[in-house]
Amino acid sequence: MVSSLPISQPLVDSRKDEPIVAIRELNKRYKTGTEALRGITLDINKGDLFGLIGPDGAGKSTALRILSGVTEATSGEALILGIAPRNARRYIGYVPQNCALYPELTVEENLRYQAGLFGVSDQSFAQLKDVHLKNMGLLQFSDRLAGQLSGGMKQKLALCCALISEPQLILLDEPTTGLDPIARRELWQALTELSRQGVTAVIATPFLDEAERCNRVALMYDGKIHQTGTPEELQNALKMRRLEVTIAGEQEAGQLWKIIKTTKFNHISDIYLFGDHLELLAQDAKAAETELRNILSNTKVGIESVYDTAPNMENVFVMRLRELGIRESQPVPFPHVHTTDKAIRSSPQSSEFAIQGKNLTKNFKDFHAVDNVELEIKYGEIYGLLGANGAGKTTTIKMLCGLIEPSAGTISLAGQSKDLRSRNIRKRIGYMSQKFTLYDGLTVEENLQFYASIYEIPLKLRKQQIDWVTQACELGDILKSVVGRLPLGWKQRIAFGAAVMHEPEIIFLDEPTAGVDPLARRQLWTLIRDFALNKAAILVTTHYLDEAEYCNRLAFMSAGKIVTEGSPQQIKSQLLGQVIEIKTSNTQDAYWTLSSHLDHWRVSVFGDSIHVLLENLQNDLESIKSILQEAKCEVKSIRPIACSLEDAFIDVVQRSQREAT
């Protein structure tokens, strides 16, 4: 539970009707000629939980650096509390992407150093330190070195450091990168409480599902703001409905994907295939459903269910980009290496399973990192491995890749269970990691040449494979650019191309589309799905559950064990309870009230609504209404809604942890 924050510093006087942040025609041009910001205008009000939403390279980080006073704009004006950002630093808390922590200092020492920079008194520091560390679940780790914290704990400590000066404005640059779903929800709950207390928060994020947690958002692309408003306003402005169509039979997904790519639709504005369901966007939901059923009537593909709901923020962003004339590139046919030169492919596939792990266990002294894990991944399958920080995902992947030896259990890759680190096996595997995959000091082209040689692609075929990566991942304009200077989204495209250009049978992908825009993400997943259709086995690890929807099957890990497995729809159906959406006269007060009566993980804010997971809808609903009535929170509407993978994940993990204790 987040406590109320003590206020000891004098606040800058500002009229209630004046924005905390006022931006007018702001431009930023770097010496390289890059225009990071191109005439953005924006007002952000007191207590706003405001999202700057867009992919890497959209201008989000540049805007935050200007607002924090770290850098100056080329032209235009930015005011914080009516004064220039450099003069308002005392009232601004800034958390950059790298957290800006000192790894050799303890948690408390990092906080004390930050407090000293802002002249916080010893008395105030002692009081504020305990409040913030307790709120973020770090109080028991105050003596631990920051460098020894997990990614989620570092993000929480960085937020504590930003809050120690009691700012009126918090600027956070992609604060949830690397956080698991539970840590991410906890961070958003902390931000919601800060907003309730009148602190304004501006959050830059490339993750569109996070836009729905803000009360106002601005969609950014290519240095410009293209839409501003509440998530609900932006969704309603589309004047469309979203249909989630569950497919009957996983084996028909390949045929369905071919139909989608070759059919011209009349009533369907957008259609895309996820792991086990279709998503349609249409102005007339009935006409769209009828059209889809007619098209599928002559095929083996069946429809199990159709769920009509409002568009999400990804739908909003995709359609907005298309209005701007930005569309997905046409797929580029892959030049199959193995049909040209049989020397690269080793023995034919001898089993339907490309990856098998039986009774996998890994112990580090007395710590059980992985405990009796069973995995079977078929050729042609996209399999997602999800889990909280410390769940054992990374250790499992390292064992499957042959990087570390299991303490117990057996592993089979491409039908082989011996000498998994051999050159022969390595050529049949593609691996993409967020870290250490690319060489920052080399250009894009040099990285691709290097990986072509590592995977022993014949010299006569290297140019065609690199040309395919260049076209498919749209790297033509940056081939001569040094990789270390590129945004994460571009690095993801390069790393993916490097991992698959040799046509591997088994592909390991670590958060493959982090930081890329929605259209580029769809393009990459189109390529991933095409590799699966070509019978490659693909294992994806990710913290982000919206990305997990693209997988055919998923496994959730907790405390070293797999706690559930199945298709996305199957896992959602395992949720014990019902998610309800509540809209009240005061969202923040209602959230605070419900959080004080229910387990904190059952309650979350999404814009102007609250999502609550109830174990027993019939018994608990009246209790919820009574709690809100006593708190004088007028209920405008309550309705059951479909659960998300995040809801299912948190429910499964919490239940498994309770059972373990």
ZAMARGU-4260 file (C-alpha; in steps of 0.2 Angstrom, whole numbers, plus 5000, padded with zeros to 4 digits):
<rodrens>
0) 5000/5000/5000 | 5007/5017/4995 | 5007/5030/5010 | 5003/5048/5009 | 5019/5058/5006
5) 5024/5072/5019 | 5026/5089/5011 | 5040/5100/5019 | 5046/5111/5005 | 5037/5127/5000
10) 5028/5125/4983 | 5029/5137/4969 | 5013/5147/4968 | 5003/5143/4952 | 4985/5146/4948
15) 4974/5131/4946 | 4969/5135/4929 | 4987/5137/4923 | 4996/5121/4916 | 5011/5115/4926
20) 5019/5112/4909 | 5017/5123/4894 | 5025/5120/4878 | 5024/5131/4862 | 5031/5127/4845
25) 5046/5118/4852 | 5060/5113/4840 | 5076/5104/4843 | 5089/5101/4829 | 5105/5092/4833
30) 5122/5097/4826 | 5120/5081/4815 | 5105/5089/4806 | 5093/5077/4815 | 5076/5086/4819
35) 5071/5077/4835 | 5057/5089/4839 | 5047/5098/4826 | 5035/5112/4832 | 5026/5103/4847
40) 5014/5112/4857 | 5007/5104/4873 | 4999/5109/4890 | 5000/5097/4905 | 4989/5101/4920
45) 4992/5098/4939 | 4990/5080/4944 | 4990/5074/4927 | 4997/5056/4923 | 5002/5061/4906
50) 5009/5049/4893 | 5021/5053/4879 | 5017/5038/4868 | 5028/5033/4853 | 5042/5022/4846
55) 5061/5025/4848 | 5066/5040/4838 | 5049/5049/4840 | 5056/5063/4851 | 5050/5058/4868
60) 5067/5058/4877 | 5072/5074/4869 | 5056/5082/4875 | 5059/5076/4893 | 5077/5082/4893
65) 5072/5099/4888 | 5058/5099/4901 | 5071/5093/4914 | 5083/5108/4910 | 5096/5095/4904
70) 5096/5102/4887 | 5090/5118/4878 | 5078/5119/4864 | 5083/5126/4847 | 5068/5137/4846
75) 5051/5138/4854 | 5046/5139/4872 | 5045/5127/4887 | 5039/5133/4904 | 5038/5123/4920
80) 5027/5132/4933 | 5028/5147/4923 | 5047/5148/4922 | 5061/5141/4912 | 5065/5122/4916
85) 5083/5126/4921 | 5076/5138/4934 | 5063/5126/4940 | 5074/5111/4943 | 5071/5112/4962
90) 5053/5106/4958 | 5057/5093/4945 | 5061/5075/4947 | 5069/5067/4932 | 5072/5048/4929
95) 5081/5045/4913 | 5082/5028/4904 | 5098/5022/4912 | 5091/5026/4930 | 5107/5037/4933
100) 5111/5027/4949 | 5128/5025/4957 | 5131/5006/4957 | 5145/5006/4970 | 5133/5016/4983
105) 5120/5008/4993 | 5101/5011/4991 | 5102/5023/5005 | 5118/5032/5000 | 5110/5035/4982
110) 5095/5043/4991 | 5106/5053/5002 | 5117/5059/4988 | 5102/5065/4978 | 5094/5073/4993
115) 5110/5083/4996 | 5110/5090/4978 | 5093/5098/4982 | 5097/5104/4999 | 5085/5092/5008
120) 5087/5094/5027 | 5093/5079/5037 | 5076/5079/5047 | 5066/5079/5031 | 5077/5066/5023
125) 5075/5054/5037 | 5056/5055/5036 | 5055/5055/5017 | 5068/5040/5015 | 5057/5028/5025
130) 5041/5033/5016 | 5048/5031/4999 | 5058/5015/5002 | 5043/5007/5010 | 5031/5013/4996
135) 5042/5004/4983 | 5046/4989/4994 | 5064/4993/4996 | 5065/4997/5014 | 5073/4980/5019
140) 5086/4983/5005 | 5093/5000/5011 | 5110/4993/5014 | 5111/4984/4997 | 5123/4991/4983
145) 5112/4998/4969 | 5123/4988/4957 | 5116/4972/4965 | 5098/4976/4963 | 5087/4968/4950
150) 5081/4979/4935 | 5064/4982/4943 | 5072/4987/4960 | 5083/4999/4951 | 5069/5007/4942
155) 5060/5009/4959 | 5075/5016/4967 | 5077/5029/4953 | 5060/5034/4956 | 5063/5036/4975
160) 5078/5047/4971 | 5068/5058/4960 | 5055/5060/4974 | 5066/5063/4988 | 5066/5082/4984
165) 5047/5082/4984 | 5045/5088/4966 | 5029/5095/4959 | 5033/5087/4942 | 5040/5069/4939
170) 5048/5065/4922 | 5050/5047/4918 | 5059/5040/4902 | 5053/5023/4899 | 5052/5018/4917
175) 5045/5001/4915 | 5058/4994/4902 | 5064/4977/4909 | 5051/4976/4922 | 5040/4961/4924
180) 5021/4962/4924 | 5020/4963/4943 | 5033/4976/4946 | 5026/4986/4931 | 5009/4986/4939
185) 5016/4991/4956 | 5026/5006/4948 | 5010/5012/4940 | 5000/5010/4956 | 5014/5021/4964
190) 5012/5034/4950 | 4993/5034/4952 | 4995/5038/4971 | 5007/5052/4967 | 4994/5059/4955
195) 4981/5058/4968 | 4992/5069/4979 | 4994/5082/4966 | 5011/5078/4959 | 5011/5079/4940
200) 5019/5064/4931 | 5025/5064/4912 | 5029/5046/4907 | 5038/5043/4890 | 5034/5025/4884
205) 5034/5015/4868 | 5022/5002/4875 | 5004/5006/4869 | 4995/4996/4883 | 5003/5008/4895
210) 4994/5023/4886 | 4978/5016/4893 | 4984/5018/4911 | 4986/5037/4909 | 4973/5050/4911
215) 4979/5060/4896 | 4991/5055/4882 | 5000/5063/4867 | 5004/5051/4852 | 5021/5056/4845
220) 5030/5051/4829 | 5044/5058/4819 | 5046/5073/4831 | 5028/5078/4830 | 5013/5076/4841
225) 4999/5069/4831 | 4985/5067/4843 | 4981/5072/4861 | 4967/5068/4873 | 4961/5055/4885
230) 4963/5037/4880 | 4944/5036/4879 | 4943/5051/4868 | 4956/5044/4856 | 4948/5027/4855
235) 4930/5035/4852 | 4937/5047/4838 | 4941/5031/4828 | 4922/5028/4827 | 4926/5009/4825
240) 4924/4993/4834 | 4937/4979/4838 | 4932/4961/4835 | 4943/4947/4843 | 4939/4931/4834
245) 4945/4915/4842 | 4950/4902/4829 | 4945/4884/4830 | 4960/4874/4829 | 4978/4880/4830
250) 4983/4869/4815 | 4973/4881/4803 | 4983/4897/4808 | 4995/4895/4793 | 4981/4893/4781
255) 4972/4908/4789 | 4987/4919/4788 | 4989/4915/4769 | 4970/4920/4767 | 4973/4937/4776
260) 4988/4941/4766 | 4979/4938/4749 | 4961/4945/4752 | 4955/4962/4749 | 4941/4966/4762
265) 4926/4977/4760 | 4920/4980/4778 | 4936/4977/4787 | 4948/4992/4790 | 4961/4982/4798
270) 4965/4964/4801 | 4979/4955/4810 | 4983/4937/4816 | 4989/4935/4834 | 4994/4918/4841
275) 4977/4910/4843 | 4965/4924/4837 | 4961/4937/4824 | 4959/4955/4828 | 4947/4965/4816
280) 4944/4984/4816 | 4928/4990/4807 | 4915/5003/4807 | 4901/4991/4806 | 4905/4976/4817
285) 4891/4965/4810 | 4895/4968/4792 | 4914/4964/4796 | 4909/4947/4805 | 4898/4942/4791
290) 4911/4946/4778 | 4924/4936/4787 | 4912/4921/4790 | 4908/4921/4771 | 4927/4921/4766
295) 4931/4907/4778 | 4915/4896/4773 | 4925/4887/4759 | 4940/4884/4770 | 4944/4872/4785
300) 4946/4887/4796 | 4932/4888/4809 | 4927/4902/4821 | 4925/4897/4839 | 4919/4914/4846
305) 4918/4933/4842 | 4920/4946/4855 | 4915/4964/4851 | 4924/4978/4861 | 4932/4995/4860
310) 4948/4999/4850 | 4964/4999/4860 | 4978/5011/4859 | 4988/5001/4846 | 4973/5002/4835
315) 4972/5020/4837 | 4991/5022/4833 | 4991/5011/4818 | 4976/5020/4810 | 4983/5037/4814
320) 5000/5032/4805 | 4990/5026/4790 | 4981/5042/4789 | 4998/5050/4789 | 5002/5039/4774
325) 5014/5028/4784 | 5010/5009/4780 | 5018/4992/4783 | 5031/4988/4770 | 5026/4974/4758
330) 5034/4957/4763 | 5050/4953/4755 | 5052/4934/4750 | 5066/4926/4760 | 5080/4919/4749
335) 5081/4901/4756 | 5099/4897/4760 | 5096/4878/4762 | 5087/4875/4745 | 5102/4884/4737
340) 5117/4876/4746 | 5113/4859/4755 | 5130/4860/4764 | 5124/4872/4777 | 5109/4861/4783
345) 5114/4846/4793 | 5104/4830/4796 | 5085/4831/4792 | 5073/4833/4806 | 5070/4817/4815
350) 5057/4822/4828 | 5042/4834/4828 | 5050/4843/4843 | 5064/4855/4839 | 5067/4859/4858
355) 5064/4847/4872 | 5069/4850/4890 | 5065/4836/4903 | 5066/4838/4921 | 5077/4853/4919
360) 5085/4859/4936 | 5098/4872/4940 | 5105/4875/4957 | 5117/4888/4962 | 5123/4882/4979
365) 5107/4882/4990 | 5097/4892/4977 | 5085/4883/4965 | 5085/4894/4950 | 5076/4881/4939
370) 5066/4867/4947 | 5061/4852/4936 | 5055/4862/4921 | 5047/4852/4906 | 5047/4860/4889
375) 5042/4853/4872 | 5042/4865/4857 | 5037/4859/4840 | 5044/4864/4823 | 5033/4878/4816
380) 5027/4884/4833 | 5030/4901/4841 | 5031/4898/4860 | 5032/4911/4873 | 5041/4910/4890
385) 5035/4923/4902 | 5039/4926/4920 | 5043/4939/4934 | 5061/4945/4937 | 5070/4930/4945
390) 5057/4917/4939 | 5071/4907/4930 | 5068/4912/4912 | 5086/4917/4908 | 5093/4902/4916
395) 5081/4891/4907 | 5086/4899/4890 | 5105/4898/4894 | 5103/4879/4898 | 5093/4876/4882
400) 5106/4886/4872 | 5120/4875/4879 | 5128/4890/4888 | 5127/4883/4905 | 5125/4865/4911
405) 5110/4859/4920 | 5111/4852/4937 | 5099/4839/4932 | 5088/4834/4917 | 5091/4832/4898
410) 5090/4843/4883 | 5087/4840/4865 | 5089/4852/4851 | 5085/4848/4833 | 5084/4830/4838
415) 5101/4830/4846 | 5105/4828/4864 | 5124/4827/4864 | 5137/4840/4861 | 5124/4854/4860
420) 5138/4867/4859 | 5145/4859/4843 | 5148/4870/4827 | 5135/4859/4819 | 5121/4864/4831
425) 5126/4882/4832 | 5123/4884/4813 | 5105/4878/4816 | 5101/4890/4829 | 5098/4909/4828
430) 5099/4919/4844 | 5093/4937/4847 | 5096/4946/4863 | 5092/4964/4869 | 5110/4964/4875
435) 5127/4959/4868 | 5120/4953/4851 | 5127/4968/4841 | 5144/4976/4841 | 5141/4995/4845
440) 5158/5000/4837 | 5153/4993/4820 | 5142/4999/4807 | 5125/4991/4803 | 5133/4983/4787
445) 5148/4977/4796 | 5138/4969/4809 | 5128/4960/4796 | 5144/4954/4787 | 5151/4948/4803
450) 5136/4937/4807 | 5135/4931/4789 | 5153/4924/4792 | 5150/4918/4809 | 5135/4907/4803
455) 5146/4902/4788 | 5134/4908/4774 | 5144/4904/4758 | 5152/4919/4751 | 5141/4918/4735
460) 5125/4919/4745 | 5130/4933/4758 | 5125/4948/4747 | 5108/4941/4744 | 5105/4937/4762
465) 5111/4954/4768 | 5101/4962/4755 | 5085/4953/4761 | 5089/4959/4779 | 5091/4977/4773
470) 5075/4977/4763 | 5064/4967/4775 | 5070/4977/4791 | 5071/4994/4781 | 5089/4997/4785
475) 5094/5005/4769 | 5096/5022/4776 | 5107/5017/4790 | 5118/5004/4783 | 5133/5015/4786
480) 5128/5021/4803 | 5137/5015/4819 | 5126/5004/4828 | 5130/5011/4845 | 5122/5028/4840
485) 5105/5020/4835 | 5089/5020/4845 | 5084/5003/4853 | 5070/5000/4840 | 5083/5001/4826
490) 5095/4989/4835 | 5080/4977/4837 | 5078/4976/4818 | 5096/4973/4815 | 5098/4960/4828
495) 5083/4951/4822 | 5090/4951/4804 | 5107/4945/4810 | 5099/4931/4820 | 5089/4923/4805
500) 5098/4927/4789 | 5106/4910/4789 | 5088/4902/4790 | 5090/4893/4807 | 5079/4879/4812
505) 5078/4885/4830 | 5076/4904/4834 | 5078/4911/4851 | 5071/4929/4853 | 5073/4940/4868
510) 5059/4954/4868 | 5061/4956/4849 | 5051/4971/4846 | 5054/4982/4861 | 5055/5001/4856
515) 5048/4999/4838 | 5033/5007/4832 | 5016/4997/4830 | 5018/4996/4811 | 5036/4990/4812
520) 5031/4978/4826 | 5018/4970/4815 | 5031/4969/4801 | 5043/4960/4812 | 5030/4948/4818
525) 5025/4945/4800 | 5043/4939/4797 | 5043/4929/4813 | 5027/4920/4808 | 5033/4917/4790
530) 5049/4908/4798 | 5037/4898/4809 | 5027/4893/4793 | 5043/4888/4785 | 5044/4875/4800
535) 5056/4885/4811 | 5054/4883/4830 | 5053/4900/4839 | 5055/4903/4858 | 5051/4920/4863
540) 5055/4927/4880 | 5047/4944/4885 | 5041/4954/4900 | 5027/4962/4890 | 5011/4952/4889
545) 5004/4962/4874 | 5018/4954/4864 | 5014/4937/4871 | 4998/4937/4862 | 5007/4934/4846
550) 5013/4917/4852 | 5004/4900/4848 | 5008/4894/4866 | 5014/4901/4882 | 5022/4896/4898
555) 5022/4906/4914 | 5037/4904/4926 | 5037/4908/4944 | 5050/4903/4957 | 5059/4892/4945
560) 5044/4882/4940 | 5032/4882/4925 | 5015/4886/4934 | 5004/4886/4919 | 5005/4882/4900
565) 4993/4884/4885 | 4987/4896/4871 | 4984/4914/4876 | 4965/4911/4876 | 4967/4895/4887
570) 4977/4904/4900 | 4965/4918/4901 | 4951/4905/4903 | 4960/4899/4919 | 4958/4916/4928
575) 4949/4912/4945 | 4937/4926/4945 | 4930/4940/4934 | 4938/4957/4930 | 4926/4972/4931
580) 4928/4990/4925 | 4922/5003/4937 | 4920/5022/4932 | 4917/5034/4946 | 4915/5052/4950
585) 4933/5052/4957 | 4945/5039/4949 | 4960/5042/4961 | 4950/5042/4977 | 4940/5026/4971
590) 4957/5018/4967 | 4964/5022/4984 | 4948/5016/4993 | 4947/5000/4985 | 4966/4997/4986
595) 4964/4999/5005 | 4951/4985/5006 | 4958/4972/4993 | 4974/4964/4988 | 4984/4978/4980
600) 4987/4968/4964 | 4968/4966/4961 | 4966/4984/4958 | 4973/4995/4944 | 4969/5011/4936
605) 4967/5013/4917 | 4964/5031/4912 | 4947/5036/4919 | 4942/5019/4925 | 4947/5006/4937
610) 4950/4987/4934 | 4946/4975/4948 | 4948/4957/4949 | 4935/4949/4960 | 4936/4931/4965
615) 4917/4929/4966 | 4907/4942/4955 | 4890/4938/4963 | 4896/4939/4981 | 4909/4953/4980
620) 4900/4966/4968 | 4888/4972/4981 | 4903/4974/4994 | 4913/4984/4981 | 4898/4996/4978
625) 4895/4998/4997 | 4914/5002/5000 | 4913/5015/4986 | 4897/5022/4993 | 4904/5024/5010
630) 4919/5033/5003 | 4907/5045/4994 | 4913/5040/4977 | 4898/5040/4965 | 4898/5025/4954
635) 4894/5030/4936 | 4895/5012/4928 | 4901/4994/4933 | 4903/4981/4920 | 4912/4964/4917
640) 4926/4965/4904 | 4937/4952/4896 | 4953/4948/4906 | 4970/4952/4899 | 4985/4941/4899
645) 4992/4953/4912 | 4977/4949/4923 | 4979/4931/4921 | 4998/4931/4923 | 4997/4941/4940
650) 4983/4929/4946 | 4992/4913/4942 | 5009/4920/4950 | 5000/4926/4965 | 4991/4910/4968
655) 5007/4899/4965 | 5016/4910/4978 | 5002/4908/4991 | 5002/4889/4988 | 5021/4889/4990
660) 5019/4897/5007
</rodrens>
